[in-house]
Amino acid sequence: MVQTVLVGAGAGATAALLFAVASGTALSLLLALLAPLPILIVALGWSSAAGIVASISAAAMLGASLGFRTSLGFLLGVGAPASWLGYLSLLARPAHNGAASNLEWYPTGRLVLWAAVLGTVMVVVSLMITLGTEWPTFQAELRKVTEEIVELQARAGRDPAAVERLTTKEMIDALTATLPGAVAVFATLINCFNLWLAGRIVHVSGRLRRPWPDLPAMQLPPLAPAILAASLVGLWLPEFASFIAASFAASLITVFTFVGLAVMHAITRGIASRPLMLAALYVSIVPLAGLPLLLASLLGLAESVLNIRARVAASRPPPPPPYSRI
C-alpha cells in the first residue's frame, strides 16, 4: 500500500508538471498532451489504484498552485480518463475452457472504443465549461474561437487569396460546425496514443501483466455500427444534442478507421510486398487529403458486418507442414 501511494504520488507530480507547462508554445503543448502518460504507466505497471492516486495527487497539486478550475479541468480531462483506461486494461477473467491460468483480457477493441467515448466526454465537458451552457452563447463563443483559429492560420500562410477564402461567412459557418468533431477526433487519437505508448514502456520494462495484444486482430463490439448509426441520426437533433452526437460520431469514425487499418495489416500478412503496400498506404494519406483514412473507416465498418479478416484467412491455403528429419 505504501509503495502504491509513493509511486502514484510521484507519477501525479510528473503529470501535474506536464499539464502545468502549457504556455502556448509547440513544445509545451506537446508536453501537456503527454500528461496522462505517467498515470497510465503506473496504472499498467503497478495497479489501477496507483493510477487513481496519481490522478488525485496531480489534481491536488494543480489546485494548490493554479486554482480549483485548473484542478477540475485536469481531473475531468486527464486524470479520470487515464485512470479508467488503466483500470480496464488490467481487467481479466478465466478463459472459456475454465483454466485459471489462461486469462481472457479486456479486448483491445473495447479499449479503443472507450478512448473514443472518453475523448467525446472530454471535448463536450471542456467546451461547455469554457464557452457556456446556454446554446446561443455557446454558438457565438464557438464561432469566435473558429474565427481566431482561421485568422492565425491565414496570417501564417500570408496568402491574401487564402485569407479571403477562409474568412467568408459560409466557410466560417462550416468550420464552426466541424470544429467540435475535429477536437473530438484529436482527443481520441491522444487517448489511444498515450495508452499505446504507456503499454509499450511498461511492456519493455517487464511489468506489463497482460500479454501484448495482436493489434491487427482488434475487433469492436457487435453493436458498434448501430451506435455509429444512432449518433449520425442524432445530427438532426436540436442544439446541444446535435453537438454531442456530432462529436461522438467523429470519435467513432476514428475508431472504425483504426479497425480498417488493422484489417489492412491482417489481410496483407504473408504477402511478399506487404511492407511496400503498407508504406504506400500511410505515405499517401497527406497528399490525398486523408482519402485513404476515409476508405479505411469504410473498411472498418464493413469488417464489423462482413468479418473480412476471417473470410480472407479461410480462403488462403493452409501453411505447408514443417520439414521432418529423416
HELIX and SHEET records of a PDB file:
HELIX    1   1 VAL A    2  ALA A   20  1                                  19    
HELIX    2   2 ALA A   26  LEU A   33  1                                   8    
HELIX    3   3 PRO A   36  GLY A   45  1                                  10    
HELIX    4   4 SER A   48  LEU A   66  1                                  19    
HELIX    5   5 PHE A   68  PHE A   74  1                                   7    
HELIX    6   6 LEU A   75  GLY A   79  3                                   5    
HELIX    7   7 ALA A   80  SER A   89  1                                  10    
HELIX    8   8 THR A  108  LEU A  131  1                                  24    
HELIX    9   9 TRP A  135  GLY A  157  1                                  23    
HELIX   10  10 PRO A  160  LEU A  166  1                                   7    
HELIX   11  11 LYS A  169  SER A  205  1                                  37    
HELIX   12  12 LEU A  215  ALA A  217  5                                   3    
HELIX   13  13 ALA A  224  VAL A  233  1                                  10    
HELIX   14  14 GLY A  234  TRP A  236  5                                   3    
HELIX   15  15 GLU A  239  ILE A  267  1                                  29    
HELIX   16  16 ARG A  274  VAL A  283  1                                  10    
HELIX   17  17 LEU A  291  LEU A  306  1                                  16    
HELIX   18  18 ILE A  308  SER A  315  1                                   8    
SHEET    1   A 2 ALA A  92  PRO A  94  0                                        
SHEET    2   A 2 LEU A 103  TRP A 105 -1                                        
END                                                                             
